[in-house]
């Protein structure tokens, strides 16, 4: 166009000055046009580059924010990303009510907790709030408005009085205040500040801050929900575990429970120590398949079932058989419950051991559980070979027991498979490490527990729940036990009372002599009348006085209220009134009726009305 215009001008005029002026004007116009086109091209290019940078930042935020289910770590990832790319200082504050699990509205100014912060300057004086510090956002402040309205804001503040080196800094603060919201709920607020970069934030920066804050808010909310769910499951799990082991003299106990790492969640491992009749004790370790609240709740139900079955003194194989039926019923219930979204099949393993300090024998049965270990008096640790048993919940398969003599001072180790299974070693290597740790001398059983965990567990959290129960055996010798064989003749009752009186006198238990003689008289009489010889009477002086009468008939005595003219039925009522506890346990060759008395005579005798009385109150 310029060339054609220049060619045409000499035909229109002969004035050289006019032609020269017109030519200069045309050239200037064309140069301005080219400049404008160049500027527009540069602007488009810069806009495209800016858009590409925003898109890359969004991808980077998706990759770097929310890598863990930890709230503080997720917030710090947001602060790190922003300070590395477009901000000089970033702070992330979350509502304290949200962190504590209260999602409802809060009256008054919002209370925030600083969970993350970062500055491009080490020791930045702008960081006036310490991490984890609580602070109140006043009504009308940018943070409060962002929380109330859910809208971001951009504003410029006064310059900082001095920089980190002490010199005056006249650059103004440019600040973006962006709310963190997820699922229509306010979680907190993030602030992006420029006080070193001379360029203030613009609309593009605000849009970018909103995008990465939205990603971070979702990640924080996921971490918060997971943290609360895990805390709930862990609280449930710990509440269902024994808060303290019951007092007993058969074994010295040390135990540990460790939940799994954050990725796996709380599981269903448990342990228990249950005092039994005859100064015996039951040691239990179990593992419910799966993780989460459902596994923890199932563990609690199984632990309750084990305690109930142990209370009726079932041997290990029979107890595991009944527990297997319980698991099958629980699995059937869960399969029909629409509220349970996890797998409907419930599986569990269990190891149940009963130790008798009088005979120093331990009877064990297992249901799909790992083998226990025992440390002998020579310090060597070995696994106890038990008959294999199916996991609980299969049904129809038998359970067997094994019996071992454990000298006094032996250490029995019961544990779950999470202890010996690891990412860096197989089960065989884990068992070898366990045996080495158990064999190391330690100042106490608690120290042995710590040594075992230190030797087998990784530096971070274990990938599975761990329950560990150590028991050092004690023995009750002749100084604590007395027994007599009795004939099936009523005349032996008086002799039994006399033997009991002499034995109690030697133990210094004259205070309970009357109650003990009465209980022994009733139990021996019942064994002679309704039992089958041989009959045996045994006294055990432990934390309490235990009276036991054994015979070979399996018929169980039952407590009933005698009517006015009944000749029998009052003996067990007397036993129940004078004893702290009483019951019956069965063996393969009969039964044992036992009663436990406190070492001090009760303050008052039981009312006669409880065992039968005439209308005028005279004993029958």
C-alpha positions in Angstrom: 0.0 0.0 0.0 2.8 2.4 0.8 4.6 1.8 -2.5 1.4 2.4 -4.5 0.6 5.6 -2.7 4.2 6.9 -3.3 3.8 6.0 -7.0 0.5 7.9 -7.3 1.6 11.1 -5.5 3.7 12.6 -8.5 0.6 12.4 -10.7 -1.4 14.4 -8.2 1.0 17.3 -7.7 4.4 18.7 -8.7 5.0 20.3 -5.3 8.1 18.5 -3.9 7.6 19.8 -0.4 4.0 18.5 -0.3 5.1 15.2 -1.7 7.8 15.0 0.9 5.5 15.9 3.8 2.9 13.4 2.6 5.5 10.7 2.3 6.8 11.3 5.8 3.2 11.2 7.2 2.5 7.9 5.4 5.7 6.3 6.7 4.9 7.5 10.2 1.3 6.1 9.9 2.6 2.7 8.7 5.2 2.6 11.4 2.6 3.3 14.0 0.4 0.6 12.6 3.3 -1.9 12.7 4.1 -0.8 16.3 0.5 -1.3 17.3 0.3 -4.7 15.7 3.6 -5.7 17.5 2.3 -4.5 20.8 -0.9 -6.5 20.4 1.1 -9.5 19.4 3.3 -9.2 22.4 0.3 -8.7 24.7 -1.4 -11.8 23.3 1.8 -13.7 23.7 2.2 -12.6 27.3 -1.4 -13.4 28.0 -0.9 -16.9 26.6 2.3 -17.4 28.6 0.4 -16.2 31.7 -2.4 -18.6 31.0 0.0 -21.4 30.4 1.8 -20.5 33.7 -1.5 -20.5 35.5 -2.4 -23.9 34.1 1.0 -25.3 35.0 0.6 -23.9 38.5 -2.8 -25.6 38.8 -1.2 -28.9 37.7 1.7 -28.3 40.2 -0.8 -27.6 43.0 -2.7 -30.9 42.2 0.6 -32.8 42.3 2.1 -31.2 45.4 -0.9 -30.3 47.7 -2.6 -33.1 49.5 0.1 -35.8 49.3 -0.7 -36.9 52.8 -3.7 -37.1 55.1 -2.1 -34.7 57.6 -3.8 -31.3 58.0 -0.6 -29.4 58.9 1.4 -31.0 56.2 -1.2 -30.2 53.6 -1.4 -26.5 54.7 2.4 -26.3 54.6 2.4 -27.6 51.1 0.1 -24.7 50.0 2.4 -22.2 51.7 5.5 -23.7 50.1 4.1 -23.7 46.6 2.9 -20.1 46.8 6.1 -18.7 48.2 8.2 -20.5 45.6 6.2 -19.0 42.7 4.3 -15.7 43.3 4.2 -14.6 46.9 6.8 -13.4 49.5 4.9 -14.5 52.5 2.1 -17.0 53.0 0.1 -17.9 56.1 -2.6 -20.5 56.5 -5.0 -20.2 59.5 -7.8 -22.7 60.2 -10.8 -22.3 62.4 -10.1 -23.9 65.8 -13.6 -25.2 66.0 -13.1 -27.0 62.7 -9.9 -28.6 64.0 -11.7 -29.8 67.1 -14.5 -31.4 65.1 -17.2 -28.8 65.6 -18.6 -27.8 62.2 -21.5 -25.8 63.5 -21.7 -22.0 63.6 -19.6 -20.2 66.2 -20.8 -17.1 67.9 -18.4 -14.2 68.3 -15.2 -13.4 66.4 -13.7 -16.4 64.8 -10.8 -18.0 66.6 -8.1 -19.2 64.2 -5.1 -21.5 64.7 -1.9 -20.9 62.6 -1.2 -24.2 61.0 1.3 -23.2 58.3 3.4 -20.3 57.2 6.5 -19.5 55.1 8.4 -16.5 54.0 11.1 -16.0 51.4 13.1 -14.2 54.1 14.3 -16.2 57.1 13.2 -14.7 60.3 10.7 -12.4 58.5 9.4 -9.8 61.0 6.0 -10.0 59.4 5.5 -13.4 61.0 4.2 -12.2 64.3 2.1 -15.3 65.0 3.8 -18.6 65.9 2.8 -21.9 64.4 -0.1 -23.6 66.4 -0.8 -20.3 68.1 -4.5 -19.3 68.5 -5.5 -15.8 67.6 -8.9 -14.0 67.1 -9.8 -12.4 63.8 -11.7 -9.2 64.7 -15.1 -8.5 63.1 -14.6 -6.4 59.9 -11.1 -7.5 59.3 -10.2 -9.0 55.8 -9.9 -12.5 57.3 -13.3 -12.2 59.1 -15.0 -10.9 56.0 -13.5 -13.7 53.9 -14.8 -16.3 56.3 -18.3 -14.7 56.5 -18.8 -14.0 52.8 -16.7 -16.7 51.2 -15.2 -14.1 48.9 -11.6 -13.2 48.4 -10.1 -9.7 48.6 -7.1 -7.8 47.4 -5.8 -4.8 49.1 -2.6 -2.7 49.5 -1.3 -1.9 53.0 1.3 0.5 54.3 5.0 -0.2 53.7 7.0 -2.3 56.2 8.9 -0.1 58.7 12.2 -2.0 58.2 13.4 -5.0 56.3 15.3 -7.9 57.7 18.6 -6.0 57.4 17.3 -3.0 59.3 17.0 -0.6 56.4 13.8 1.3 55.6 11.6 -0.4 53.0 9.2 2.0 51.2 7.4 -0.7 49.2 3.8 -1.2 50.0 2.3 -4.5 51.0 0.1 -6.2 48.4 -2.1 -8.8 50.1 -4.5 -11.5 48.9 -7.0 -12.8 51.4 -8.5 -16.1 50.2 -11.0 -18.2 52.2 -10.5 -21.9 52.4 -13.9 -23.6 51.8 -14.9 -27.1 51.1 -18.4 -28.7 50.9 -20.0 -25.3 51.5 -18.2 -25.0 54.9 -15.6 -22.5 55.9 -12.4 -24.1 57.0 -10.1 -21.1 57.4 -8.2 -18.4 55.4 -5.0 -18.1 53.5 -3.1 -14.9 53.1 -0.6 -14.2 50.3 1.6 -11.1 50.8 4.1 -9.3 48.6 6.4 -7.0 50.5 9.7 -7.7 48.6 8.4 -8.0 45.1 7.7 -4.5 43.7 4.8 -5.7 41.5 1.5 -5.7 43.4 -1.0 -8.6 42.9 -3.3 -8.3 40.0 -6.5 -10.0 39.0 -4.6 -12.9 37.5 -2.8 -13.5 40.7 -6.0 -13.4 42.7 -7.5 -16.0 40.3 -4.5 -18.2 40.7 -4.6 -17.9 44.5 -8.2 -18.9 44.4 -7.5 -22.0 42.3 -4.7 -23.4 44.5 -6.6 -22.4 47.7 -9.6 -24.4 46.4 -7.5 -27.4 45.8 -5.8 -27.0 49.2 -9.2 -26.6 50.9 -10.5 -30.0 49.5 -7.2 -31.7 50.6 -7.4 -30.1 54.1 -11.0 -31.2 54.4 -10.2 -34.7 53.4 -7.3 -34.8 55.9 -9.6 -33.3 58.6 -12.3 -35.9 58.0 -9.8 -38.7 58.0 -8.1 -37.4 61.1 -11.4 -37.2 63.0 -12.5 -40.7 61.7 -9.2 -42.2 62.7 -9.3 -40.5 66.1 -12.8 -41.8 66.7 -11.8 -45.3 65.7 -8.7 -45.1 67.8 -10.6 -43.9 70.8 -13.1 -46.7 70.4 -10.3 -49.2 70.0 -8.5 -48.1 73.1 -11.7 -47.9 75.1 -12.4 -51.5 74.2 -9.0 -52.7 75.3 -8.3 -53.3 79.0 -7.4 -50.0 80.7 -5.4 -51.9 83.3 -4.7 -55.6 83.8 -6.7 -57.3 86.5 -4.9 -58.1 89.8 -3.8 -61.7 90.0 -0.7 -63.6 91.3 -0.3 -66.2 88.6 1.7 -64.1 86.2 3.5 -60.8 85.9 2.1 -58.9 82.9 3.6 -56.4 80.4 1.6 -55.4 77.3 1.6 -53.0 74.4 -0.8 -51.9 71.7 0.2 -49.9 68.7 -2.2 -48.8 66.0 -1.3 -49.0 62.3 0.0 -46.1 60.3 -2.2 -43.4 58.8 -2.7 -45.2 55.5 -4.0 -48.5 57.0 -6.1 -47.1 59.9 -7.1 -48.6 63.2 -7.5 -52.3 63.2 -9.0 -55.0 65.4 -6.1 -56.3 67.4 -6.7 -56.9 71.1 -5.2 -58.6 74.2 -6.7 -59.5 77.6 -5.8 -60.9 81.0 -8.7 -62.7 82.7 -8.5 -64.0 86.3 -10.0 -67.5 86.6 -11.0 -69.7 89.5 -8.4 -71.6 91.4 -5.9 -68.7 91.1 -5.5 -69.4 87.4 -5.3 -66.8 84.7 -6.4 -66.7 81.0 -4.2 -64.9 78.5 -5.8 -63.8 75.2 -4.5 -62.2 72.0 -6.7 -61.8 68.9 -6.8 -60.0 65.6 -9.9 -59.0 63.6 -9.4 -58.9 59.8 -9.7 -55.3 58.4 -9.4 -51.8 59.6 -11.6 -49.0 60.7 -14.4 -48.5 63.2 -16.2 -51.6 62.1 -13.1 -53.8 62.8 -12.7 -52.0 66.2 -16.3 -52.6 67.1 -16.1 -56.2 66.1 -13.0 -56.6 68.3 -15.0 -55.2 71.3 -17.8 -57.7 70.7 -15.3 -60.6 70.5 -13.4 -59.5 73.6 -16.7 -59.4 75.5 -17.6 -62.8 74.2 -14.2 -64.2 75.3 -14.7 -62.8 78.8 -18.2 -64.2 79.0 -17.0 -67.7 77.9 -14.0 -67.5 80.2 -16.3 -66.7 83.1 -17.8 -70.2 82.8 -14.4 -71.8 82.8 -14.5 -73.4 79.4 -11.3 -75.1 78.3 -9.5 -73.4 75.3 -10.7 -75.7 72.6 -14.4 -75.4 73.7 -14.1 -71.6 74.1 -12.7 -71.2 70.6 -15.5 -73.4 69.2 -18.1 -71.1 70.8 -16.2 -68.0 69.7 -16.2 -69.4 66.1 -20.0 -69.6 66.3 -20.1 -66.0 67.5 -18.0 -64.8 64.5 -20.3 -66.7 62.1 -23.4 -65.0 63.6 -21.7 -61.6 63.5 -20.8 -62.2 59.8 -24.4 -63.1 59.0 -25.7 -60.0 60.7 -23.2 -57.7 58.9 -24.1 -59.2 55.5 -27.7 -58.0 56.0 -26.9 -54.6 57.4 -27.1 -52.0 54.7 -25.3 -49.4 56.9 -22.1 -51.5 56.7 -20.4 -50.8 53.4 -17.3 -52.9 54.1 -17.1 -56.5 53.2 -19.7 -58.6 55.0 -17.4 -61.5 55.9 -15.9 -61.1 59.3 -12.7 -63.1 60.0 -10.5 -63.2 63.1 -7.7 -65.1 64.7 -7.3 -65.8 68.4 -4.9 -67.4 70.8 -6.2 -68.5 74.2 -4.0 -69.7 77.0 -4.8 -70.8 80.6 -2.0 -70.9 83.1 -2.3 -72.7 86.5 0.2 -71.5 89.1 -0.4 -74.5 91.3 0.4 -77.2 88.7 2.6 -74.8 86.7 0.9 -76.0 83.5 -0.3 -73.9 80.6 -3.0 -75.1 78.2 -3.2 -73.3 74.9 -5.4 -73.3 71.9 -5.3 -71.2 68.7 -7.6 -70.3 65.9 -5.5 -69.4 62.9 -3.2 -67.3 65.1 0.6 -67.1 65.0 2.5 -69.3 67.4 3.5 -68.0 70.8 7.0 -67.9 72.1 8.4 -68.9 75.5 11.6 -67.9 77.2 13.0 -70.6 79.4 15.0 -70.3 82.5 18.2 -70.7 80.5 17.3 -67.5 78.5 16.6 -69.2 75.2 13.5 -68.3 73.3 11.5 -70.9 71.3 8.2 -71.1 69.7 5.6 -73.4 71.2 4.3 -76.0 68.7 0.5 -75.9 68.9 -2.0 -77.9 66.9 -3.1 -75.8 63.9 -6.6 -74.4 64.2 -8.7 -72.7 61.5 -9.4 -68.9 61.7 -12.6 -67.9 63.4 -15.6 -67.7 61.1 -15.1 -70.8 59.0 -17.2 -73.2 61.0 -17.3 -76.9 61.1 -13.6 -77.5 61.9 -12.3 -78.7 65.3 -9.9 -76.9 67.6 -7.3 -78.7 69.6 -5.2 -77.8 72.6 -1.6 -78.4 73.8 -0.4 -78.5 77.4 3.1 -77.4 78.5 4.9 -77.3 81.9 6.2 -73.8 82.5 8.7 -73.5 85.3 8.4 -70.5 87.5 10.0 -67.5 85.9 9.3 -68.5 82.3 8.2 -65.7 80.0 5.3 -66.4 77.6 5.0 -64.1 74.6 1.7 -63.7 72.8 1.4 -61.3 69.9 -0.3 -60.5 66.6 1.1 -61.0 63.1 1.7 -57.3 62.6 4.7 -57.7 65.0 6.6 -60.2 62.8 5.4 -59.1 59.4 7.2 -56.2 57.8 7.9 -54.5 54.4 11.6 -55.1 54.8 11.6 -58.7 56.0 9.5 -61.9 55.8 7.8 -63.8 58.6 10.7 -66.1 59.2 13.1 -63.2 59.6 10.6 -61.5 61.9 10.4 -64.6 64.1 14.2 -64.7 64.3 14.3 -61.1 65.4 11.6 -61.7 68.0 13.5 -64.6 69.5 16.7 -62.6 69.6 14.9 -59.7 71.3 13.2 -61.9 73.9 16.4 -63.7 74.7 18.2 -60.4 75.6 18.4 -59.8 79.4 16.4 -56.9 80.6 15.8 -55.2 83.9 12.1 -55.7 83.7 9.3 -57.2 81.7 8.3 -53.7 80.5 11.9 -53.2 79.2 11.6 -56.4 77.3 8.4 -55.2 75.6 10.2 -52.0 74.6 13.2 -54.0 73.3 11.0 -56.2 71.2 9.2 -53.3 69.6 12.4 -51.5 68.9 14.0 -54.5 67.3 11.0 -55.4 65.0 9.3 -52.2 64.2 10.4 -49.6 61.6 11.2 -46.0 62.4 7.8 -44.9 61.2 4.3 -46.2 62.1 3.8 -50.0 61.5 1.7 -51.0 58.5 -0.6 -53.1 60.7 -1.9 -53.1 64.3 0.3 -54.7 66.9 -0.7 -56.3 70.2 2.0 -57.7 72.4 1.4 -59.5 75.7 4.3 -60.8 77.9 3.6 -62.9 81.0 6.3 -64.1 83.5 4.9 -67.1 85.4 4.8 -67.4 89.1 4.0 -70.5 91.2 2.0 -71.3 94.3 3.8 -74.0 96.3 3.0 -76.0 99.3 2.9 -72.9 101.5 -0.1 -71.6 99.6 -2.0 -74.8 98.8 -3.5 -77.6 100.9 -5.6 -80.5 99.7 -7.2 -83.6 101.1 -8.8 -86.7 99.6 -12.2 -87.5 101.1 -14.3 -90.6 101.3 -17.9 -90.5 100.1 -19.1 -90.8 103.7 -21.0 -88.1 105.6 -18.7 -88.6 108.6 -15.9 -87.1 106.6 -17.6 -83.7 106.7 -16.6 -83.0 110.3 -13.0 -84.1 109.5 -12.9 -81.7 106.5 -14.0 -78.9 108.7 -11.3 -79.7 111.3 -8.7 -79.9 108.6 -9.8 -76.5 107.2 -9.7 -74.9 110.7 -6.1 -76.2 111.3 -4.9 -75.0 107.9 -6.4 -71.5 108.3 -4.9 -71.2 111.7 -1.4 -72.0 110.2 -2.0 -69.3 107.6 -3.2 -66.8 110.1 -6.7 -66.6 108.7 -8.7 -67.3 111.8 -11.1 -64.4 110.9 -12.6 -66.3 108.1 -12.7 -69.7 109.8 -16.4 -69.7 110.5 -17.3 -68.8 106.8 -14.8 -71.2 105.4 -16.0 -74.1 107.6 -19.6 -73.4 106.6 -18.8 -73.2 102.9 -16.6 -76.3 103.0 -19.3 -78.2 104.9 -21.9 -77.4 102.3 -19.7 -78.2 99.3 -18.4 -81.5 100.7 -21.9 -82.5 101.7 -23.2 -81.8 98.2 -20.3 -83.8 96.7 -21.0 -86.8 98.9 -24.7 -86.7 98.3 -24.9 -85.9 94.6 -21.4 -86.4 93.3 -19.2 -89.4 92.5 -15.9 -90.4 94.2 -13.1 -89.7 94.3 -13.8 -86.5 96.2 -11.0 -83.9 96.8 -11.0 -80.8 98.9 -8.4 -78.1 98.2 -7.6 -74.7 99.8 -5.6 -72.0 98.0 -4.3 -69.0 99.8 -3.7 -66.4 97.2 -5.0 -62.8 97.1 -8.2 -64.4 98.6 -9.0 -67.8 100.1 -10.3 -70.3 97.5 -12.2 -73.4 98.6 -12.6 -76.1 96.0 -14.4 -79.5 96.1 -14.0 -81.8 93.1 -15.7 -85.0 92.1 -16.1 -87.1 88.9 -19.8 -86.5 88.3 -20.4 -83.7 85.6 -23.8 -82.7 87.0 -23.7 -78.9 87.7 -25.3 -77.6 91.0 -27.8 -74.8 90.5 -28.8 -72.1 92.9 -32.5 -72.0 93.8 -34.7 -70.6 96.5 -36.0 -73.2 99.0 -39.6 -73.2 99.9 -40.9 -73.3 103.4 -41.1 -77.1 103.8 -38.2 -78.1 101.4 -35.6 -80.2 103.1 -32.8 -79.1 100.7 -31.9 -76.2 98.5 -30.4 -73.9 101.1 -26.7 -75.0 101.0 -25.7 -73.1 97.8 -27.7 -70.1 99.0 -25.5 -70.0 102.1 -22.4 -70.4 99.9 -23.5 -67.5 97.7 -24.1 -65.3 100.7 -20.8 -66.0 102.5 -18.5 -66.1 99.5 -17.3 -63.2 97.4 -17.6 -65.4 94.2 -18.5 -69.0 93.6 -19.0 -71.2 90.6 -18.4 -74.5 88.8 -15.8 -75.5 86.3 -15.8 -78.7 84.3 -12.9 -80.9 83.4 -12.7 -84.0 81.3 -13.1 -86.1 84.4 -15.8 -84.4 86.4 -16.3 -80.9 87.9 -15.0 -78.6 90.6 -17.3 -76.4 92.7 -15.3 -73.4 94.1 -15.9 -70.5 96.4 -13.7 -67.4 97.0 -13.7 -65.7 100.3 -12.2 -62.4 101.4 -9.4 -62.7 104.0 -11.5 -60.7 106.4 -14.8 -61.8 108.0 -17.8 -59.9 106.5 -19.1 -57.1 108.7 -22.5 -58.8 109.1 -24.0 -62.2 108.4 -26.5 -62.5 105.6 -30.2 -62.1 106.4 -31.9 -65.4 107.2 -34.8 -64.4 104.9 -32.4 -64.9 102.0 -32.0 -68.6 102.7 -35.4 -69.4 104.1 -37.2 -68.4 107.4 -40.4 -69.0 109.3 -43.0 -66.3 109.5 -41.7 -65.2 112.9 -38.2 -64.9 111.7 -36.7 -68.0 113.5 -34.3 -70.0 111.4 -35.6 -73.2 109.9 
